[in-house]
């Protein structure tokens, strides 16, 4: 993928492309994944599915995300990057309308899987397609803006979805589908013209630092799972504070997600992505680990905001760091980003199933936050060790 260099006047402007990428992640991940969280109990209450079936449908999206991340480059190589971006935004939109019809568990599972595949493809392709056109000193800010698409989906899942559920479950799916179609239309002509993708391309760059980054990103996913999956039920049932308080903290989670990416991108443009990434690992580890020792309301609020922010922020920082490690090579950056996304998807899946297994064994929420904090500390240690070894090899 040879993107037009920054400042080129051909095609849509670079910030128009960034807006299209924001829309892609809002549709494919922000809505297609996170809107399902408040919909899940409604599906059970409406007797569309039982609790076990609804949980499997949630897992279908995560499995699809991993599949999409693995296949994204091959799919783009067979057509074009722009075609793939448009097609999978349309597929994600179609999945909402399909889910308005509870014809069978298999039908629903298929479309939740398709929505996950769309999210994986869009995550791999969207940002690397437009970021090479952004001036270098604004790429952190642009990356944060793009990842705000995920954040907006989290925020909408805590506000719009509960409101529309008052009209009904089917109506909520249709409204989400309509919103996805509008966003797809708004993004349609904003994608830059790019050369065909080479599916067998390997990225250059410092091998040790890149491999460490992919593993760190997967560990970061493990660290976030305890909040993404168990946070509301921990507050509502584990602490006995009720669903209203749990919903309030999910809204805070969404607020953090909205405010985090642009803030982190701004800091990274000034401090560098490496320093900001390390600080992020430490901050997340503290926000998760402190829950092992206290459940004071102020701690819960801070943890909601910080961990909510880092759902998209970790992606902003890892993408920026990858671009530092593979400079001036859009093709290599896209290939590297694919591997990073696969690492995150794998960590997310392992974390979700692993923490669920631990909870089934011990029934203790604090253990889940301890595991998440440990994963984040390990990510920080790997980053530091890889940095030191790379410095010795390349003095």
For each residue, the residues with C-beta under 8 A, 3 or more apart:
1: 76 81 128 129 194 195 196 197 330 331 334
2: 194 195 330 331
3: 129 130 132 133 192 194 330
4: 8 10 11 132 133 192 193 194
5: 8 132 133
6: 14 132 133 134 135 136
7: 135
8: 4 5 11 133
9:
10: 4 193
11: 4 8 192 193
12: 16 17 20 189 190 191 192
13: 16 17
14: 6 17 18 130 133 134 135 142 192
15: 18 19 134 142
16: 12 13 19 20 190
17: 12 13 14 20 21 129 130 133 190 191 192
18: 14 15 21 22 130 131 134 142 145 146
19: 15 16 22 23 145 186 187 190
20: 12 16 17 23 24 85 126 130 186 187 188 190 191
21: 17 18 24 25 126 127 129 130 146 149 187
22: 18 19 25 26 145 146 148 149 152
23: 19 20 26 27 89 149 183 184 186 187 190
24: 20 21 27 28 85 89 122 126 149 187
25: 21 22 28 29 30 122 123 126 127 146 147 149 150 153
26: 22 23 29 30 31 149 150 152 153 183
27: 23 24 30 31 32 89 92 93 118 122 149 180 183 184
28: 24 25 31 32 88 89 92 115 118 119 121 122 123
29: 25 26 32 33 34 65 119 122 123 149 150 153
30: 25 26 27 33 34 35 149 150 151 152 153 154 156 157
31: 26 27 28 34 35 92 96 153 156 157 176 179 180
32: 27 28 29 35 36 61 92 95 96 115 116 118 119 153 180
33: 29 30 36 61 65 115 116 119 153
34: 29 30 31 37 150 153 154 156 157
35: 30 31 32 38 39 153 156 157 161 176
36: 32 33 39 40 57 58 61 112 157
37: 34 40 157 232 250
38: 35 41 42 157 158 161 162 165 250
39: 35 36 42 43 161 165 169 172 173
40: 36 37 43 44 54 55 58
41: 38 44 45
42: 38 39 45 46 165 169 172
43: 39 40 46 48 49 54 57 169
44: 40 41 47 48 49 50 51 54
45: 41 42
46: 42 43 169
47: 44
48: 43 44 102 108 169
49: 43 44 53 54 57 102 105 108
50: 44 53 54
51: 44 54 55
52: 55 56
53: 49 50 56 57 105
54: 40 43 44 49 50 51 57 58
55: 40 51 52 58 59
56: 52 53 59 60 109
57: 36 43 49 53 54 60 61 105 108 109 112
58: 36 40 54 55 61 62 112
59: 55 56 62 63 352 353
60: 56 57 63 64 109 112 113 116
61: 32 33 36 57 58 64 65 112 113 115 116 119
62: 58 59 65 66 116 345 348 349 352
63: 59 60 66 67 113 116 349
64: 60 61 67 68 112 113 114 115 116 117 118 119 120
65: 29 33 61 62 68 69 116 117 119 120 123 345 348
66: 62 63 69 70 116 120 342 345 346 349
67: 63 64 70 71 113 116 117 120
68: 64 65 71 72 88 116 117 118 119 120 121 122 123 124
69: 65 66 72 120 121 123 124 338 341 342 344 345
70: 66 67 120 342
71: 67 68 74 75 117 120 121
72: 68 69 75 76 84 120 121 124 125 338 341
73: 76 77 124 197 199 201 334 335 338
74: 71 77 78 199
75: 71 72 78 79 84 121
76: 1 72 73 79 80 81 83 84 125 197 199
77: 73 74 196 197 198 199
78: 74 75 199
79: 75 76 83 84 87
80: 76 83 84 194 196 197
81: 1 76 84 85 125 129 191 194 196 197
82: 85 86 129 191 193 194
83: 76 79 80 86 87
84: 72 75 76 79 80 81 87 88 121 125
85: 20 24 81 82 88 89 121 122 125 126 129 187 191
86: 82 83 89 90 184 188 191
87: 79 83 84 90 91
88: 28 68 84 85 91 92 117 118 121 122
89: 23 24 27 28 85 86 92 93 118 122 180 183 184 187
90: 86 87 93 94 184
91: 87 88 94 95 114 115 117 118
92: 27 28 31 32 88 89 95 96 114 115 118 119 122 180
93: 27 89 90 96 97 177 180 181 184
94: 90 91 97 98 111 114 177
95: 32 91 92 98 99 111 112 114 115 118
96: 31 32 92 93 99 100 115 173 174 176 177 180
97: 93 94 100 173 174 177
98: 94 95 101 107 111
99: 95 96 102 108 111 112 173
100: 96 97 170 173 174 177
101: 98 107 170
102: 48 49 99 107 108
103: 107 108
104: 107 108
105: 49 53 57 108 109
106: 109 110
107: 98 101 102 103 104 110 111
108: 48 49 57 99 102 103 104 105 111 112
109: 56 57 60 105 106 112 113
110: 106 107 113 114
111: 94 95 98 99 107 108 114 115
112: 36 57 58 60 61 64 95 99 108 109 115 116
113: 60 61 63 64 67 109 110 116 117
114: 64 91 92 94 95 110 111 117 118
115: 28 32 33 61 64 91 92 95 96 111 112 118 119
116: 32 33 60 61 62 63 64 65 66 67 68 112 113 119 120
117: 64 65 67 68 71 88 91 113 114 120 121
118: 27 28 32 64 68 88 89 91 92 95 114 115 121 122
119: 28 29 32 33 61 64 65 68 92 115 116 122 123
120: 64 65 66 67 68 69 70 71 72 116 117 123 124 341 345
121: 28 68 69 71 72 75 84 85 88 117 118 124 125
122: 24 25 27 28 29 68 85 88 89 92 118 119 125 126
123: 25 28 29 65 68 69 119 120 126 127 315 341
124: 68 69 72 73 120 121 128 334 337 338 341
125: 72 76 81 84 85 121 122 128 129 334
126: 20 21 24 25 85 122 123 129 130 146
127: 21 25 123 130 131 143 146 147 319 337
128: 1 124 125 131 132 319 330 333 334 337
129: 1 3 17 21 81 82 85 125 126 191 192 194 334
130: 3 14 17 18 20 21 126 127 133 134 142 146 191 192
131: 18 127 128 134 139 142 143 146 319 323 333
132: 3 4 5 6 128 330 333
133: 3 4 5 6 8 14 17 130 192
134: 6 14 15 18 130 131 138 139 142
135: 6 7 14 138 139
136: 6 139
137: 269
138: 134 135 141 142 269
139: 131 134 135 136 142 143 269 320 323
140: 143 144 264 265 266 267 268 269 273 316 320
141: 138 144 145 262 265 266 269
142: 14 15 18 130 131 134 138 139 145 146 265
143: 127 131 139 140 146 147 261 265 316 319 320
144: 140 141 147 148 260 261 262 263 264 265 266 313 316
145: 18 19 22 141 142 148 261 262 265
146: 18 21 22 25 126 127 130 131 142 143 149 261 316
147: 25 127 143 144 150 151 261 312 313 315 316 319
148: 22 144 145 151 152 258 261 262 312
149: 21 22 23 24 25 26 27 29 30 146 152 153
150: 25 26 29 30 34 147 153 154 257 311 312 315
151: 30 147 148 154 155 254 257 258 259 260 261 311 312
152: 22 26 30 148 149 155 156 257 258
153: 25 26 29 30 31 32 33 34 35 149 150 156 157
154: 30 34 150 151 157 158 253 254 257 258 308 311
155: 151 152 158 159 251 254 255 257 258
156: 30 31 34 35 152 153 159 160 161 254
157: 30 31 34 35 36 37 38 153 154 160 161 250 254
158: 38 154 155 161 162 247 250 251 253 254
159: 155 156 162 163 251 254
160: 156 157 163 164 175
161: 35 38 39 156 157 158 164 165 172 176
162: 38 158 159 165 166 247
163: 159 160 166
164: 160 161 167 171 172 175
165: 38 39 42 161 162 168 169 172
166: 162 163
167: 164 171 172
168: 165 171 172
169: 39 42 43 46 48 165 172 173
170: 100 101 173 174
171: 164 167 168 174 175
172: 39 42 161 164 165 167 168 169 175 176
173: 39 96 97 99 100 169 170 176 177
174: 96 97 100 170 171 177 178
175: 160 164 171 172 178 179
176: 31 35 96 161 172 173 179 180
177: 93 94 96 97 100 173 174 180 181
178: 174 175 181 182
179: 31 175 176 182 183
180: 27 31 32 89 92 93 96 176 177 183 184
181: 93 177 178 184 185
182: 178 179 185 186
183: 23 26 27 89 179 180 186 187
184: 23 27 86 89 90 93 180 181 187 188
185: 181 182 188
186: 19 20 23 182 183 190
187: 19 20 21 23 24 85 89 183 184 190 191
188: 20 86 184 185 191
189: 12
190: 12 16 17 19 20 23 186 187
191: 12 17 20 81 82 85 86 129 130 187 188
192: 3 4 11 12 14 17 129 130 133
193: 4 10 11 82
194: 1 2 3 4 80 81 82 129 197
195: 1 2
196: 1 77 80 81
197: 1 73 76 77 80 81 194 201 331 334
198: 77 201 331
199: 73 74 76 77 78
200:
201: 73 197 198 331 332 335
202: 335
203: 210 326 329 331 332 333 335 336 339
204: 326 329 332
205: 209 210 325 326 332 336
206: 209 210 325 390 394
207: 210 211
208: 211 212 386 389 390 393
209: 205 206 212 213 325 386 387 390
210: 203 205 206 207 213 214 322 325 326 336 339
211: 207 208 214 215 386
212: 208 209 215 216 382 383 385 386
213: 209 210 216 217 318 321 322 325 340 383 386
214: 210 211 217 218 339 340 342 343
215: 211 212 218 219 343 379 382
216: 212 213 219 220 281 318 379 382 383
217: 213 214 220 221 314 318 340 343 344 347
218: 214 215 221 222 343 344 346 347 350
219: 215 216 222 223 347 375 376 378 379 382
220: 216 217 223 224 281 284 310 314 318 344 347 375 376 379
221: 217 218 224 225 343 344 345 346 347 348 351
222: 218 219 225 347 348 350 351 354 371 372 375
223: 219 220 226 284 285 288 351 372 373 375 376 379
224: 220 221 227 228 284 307 310 311 314 348 351 372
225: 221 222 228 229 230 348 351 352 355 372
226: 223 229 230 231 288 351 355 368 369 371 372
227: 224 230 231 253 288 303 304 307 308 372
228: 224 225 231 311
229: 225 226 352 355 356
230: 225 226 227 233 234 355 359 365 368
231: 226 227 228 234 235 246 249 250 253 304 307
232: 37 235 236 243 246 247 249 250
233: 230 236 237 238 246
234: 230 231 237 238 239 365
235: 231 232 238 239 241 245 246 249 300
236: 232 233 239 241 242 243 245 246
237: 233 234 240
238: 233 234 235 365
239: 234 235 236 295
240: 237
241: 235 236 245 246
242: 236 245 246
243: 232 236 246 247
244: 247 248
245: 235 236 241 242 248 249
246: 231 232 233 235 236 241 242 243 249 250
247: 158 162 232 243 244 250 251
248: 244 245 251 252
249: 231 232 235 245 246 252 253 300 301 304
250: 37 38 157 158 231 232 246 247 253 254 304
251: 155 158 159 247 248 254 255
252: 248 249 255 256 301 304 305 308
253: 154 158 227 231 249 250 256 257 304 305 307 308 311
254: 151 154 155 156 157 158 159 250 251 257 258 308
255: 155 251 252 258 259 305 308
256: 252 253 259 260 304 305 306 307 308 309 310
257: 150 151 152 154 155 253 254 260 261 308 309 311 312
258: 148 151 152 154 155 254 255
259: 151 255 256 262 263 309
260: 144 151 256 257 263 264 308 309 310 311 312 313
261: 143 144 145 146 147 148 151 257 264 265 309 312 313 316
262: 141 144 145 148 259 265 266
263: 144 259 260 266 267 309 313
264: 140 144 260 261 267 268 276 280 309 313 316 317
265: 140 141 142 143 144 145 261 262 268 269 316 320
266: 140 141 144 262 263 269 270
267: 140 263 264 270 271 276
268: 140 264 265 271 272 273 276 316 317 320
269: 137 138 139 140 141 265 266
270: 266 267
271: 267 268 275 276
272: 268 275 276 324
273: 140 268 276 277 317 320 321 323 324
274: 277 278 321 324 383 387
275: 271 272 278 279
276: 264 267 268 271 272 273 279 280 317
277: 273 274 280 281 317 318 321 383
278: 274 275 281 282 380 383 384
279: 275 276 282 283
280: 264 276 277 283 284 310 313 314 317
281: 216 220 277 278 284 285 376 377 379 380 383
282: 278 279 285 286 376 380
283: 279 280 286 287 306 310
284: 220 223 224 280 281 287 288 306 307 310 314 376
285: 223 281 282 288 289 373 376 377 380
286: 282 283 289 290 373
287: 283 284 290 291 302 303 306 307
288: 223 226 227 284 285 291 303 307 369 370 372 373 376
289: 285 286 292 293 369 370 373
290: 286 287 293 294 299 303
291: 287 288 294 295 299 303 366 369
292: 289 366 369 370 373
293: 289 290
294: 290 291 299
295: 239 291 299 300
296: 299 300
297: 300 301
298: 301 302
299: 290 291 294 295 296 302 303
300: 235 249 295 296 297 303 304
301: 249 252 297 298 304 305
302: 287 298 299 305 306
303: 227 287 288 290 291 299 300 306 307
304: 227 231 249 250 252 253 256 300 301 307 308
305: 252 253 255 256 301 302 308 309
306: 256 283 284 287 302 303 309 310
307: 224 227 231 253 256 284 287 288 303 304 310 311
308: 154 227 252 253 254 255 256 257 260 304 305 311
309: 256 257 259 260 261 263 264 305 306 312 313
310: 220 224 256 260 280 283 284 306 307 313 314
311: 150 151 154 224 228 253 257 260 307 308 314
312: 147 148 150 151 257 260 261 309 315 316
313: 144 147 260 261 263 264 280 309 310 316 317
314: 217 220 224 280 284 310 311 317 318
315: 123 147 150 312 318 319 344
316: 140 143 144 146 147 261 264 265 268 312 313 319 320
317: 264 268 273 276 277 280 313 314 320 321
318: 213 216 217 220 277 314 315 321 322 340 344
319: 127 128 131 143 147 315 316 322 323 337 340
320: 139 140 143 265 268 273 316 317 323 324
321: 213 273 274 277 317 318 324 325
322: 210 213 318 319 325 326 333 336 337 340
323: 131 139 273 319 320 326 327 333
324: 272 273 274 320 321 327
325: 205 206 209 210 213 321 322 336
326: 203 204 205 210 322 323 329 332 333 336
327: 323 324
328:
329: 203 204 326 332 333
330: 1 2 3 128 132 333 334
331: 1 2 197 198 201 203 334 335
332: 201 203 204 205 326 329 335 336
333: 128 131 132 203 322 323 326 329 330 336 337
334: 1 73 124 125 128 129 197 330 331 337 338
335: 73 201 202 203 331 332 338 339
336: 203 205 210 322 325 326 332 333 339 340
337: 124 127 128 319 322 333 334 340 341
338: 69 72 73 124 334 335 341 342
339: 203 210 214 335 336 342 343
340: 213 214 217 318 319 322 336 337 343 344
341: 69 72 120 123 124 337 338 344 345
342: 66 69 70 214 338 339 345 346
343: 214 215 217 218 221 339 340 346 347
344: 69 217 218 220 221 315 318 340 341 347 348
345: 62 65 66 69 120 221 341 342 348 349
346: 66 218 221 342 343 349 350
347: 217 218 219 220 221 222 343 344 350 351
348: 62 65 221 222 224 225 344 345 351 352
349: 62 63 66 345 346 352 353
350: 218 222 346 347 353 354
351: 221 222 223 224 225 226 347 348 354 355 372 375
352: 59 62 225 229 348 349 355 356
353: 59 349 350 356 357
354: 222 350 351 357 358 371
355: 225 226 229 230 351 352 358 359 368 371 372
356: 229 352 353 359 360
357: 353 354 360 361
358: 354 355 361 362 367 368 371
359: 230 355 356 362 363 364 365 367 368
360: 356 357 363
361: 357 358
362: 358 359 367
363: 359 360
364: 359 367 368
365: 230 234 238 359 368 369
366: 291 292 369 370
367: 358 359 362 364 370 371
368: 226 230 355 358 359 364 365 371 372
369: 226 288 289 291 292 365 366 372 373
370: 288 289 292 366 367 373 374
371: 222 226 354 355 358 367 368 374 375
372: 222 223 224 225 226 227 288 351 355 368 369 375 376
373: 223 285 286 288 289 292 369 370 376 377
374: 370 371 377 378
375: 219 220 222 223 351 371 372 378 379
376: 219 220 223 281 282 284 285 288 372 373 379 380
377: 281 285 373 374 380 381
378: 219 374 375 381 382
379: 215 216 219 220 223 281 375 376 382 383
380: 278 281 282 285 376 377 383 384
381: 377 378 384 385
382: 212 215 216 219 378 379 385 386
383: 212 213 216 274 277 278 281 379 380 386 387
384: 278 380 381 387 388
385: 212 381 382 388 389
386: 208 209 211 212 213 382 383 389 390
387: 209 274 383 384 390 391
388: 384 385 391 392
389: 208 385 386 392 393
390: 206 208 209 386 387 393 394
391: 387 388 394 395
392: 388 389 395
393: 208 389 390
394: 206 390 391
395: 391 392
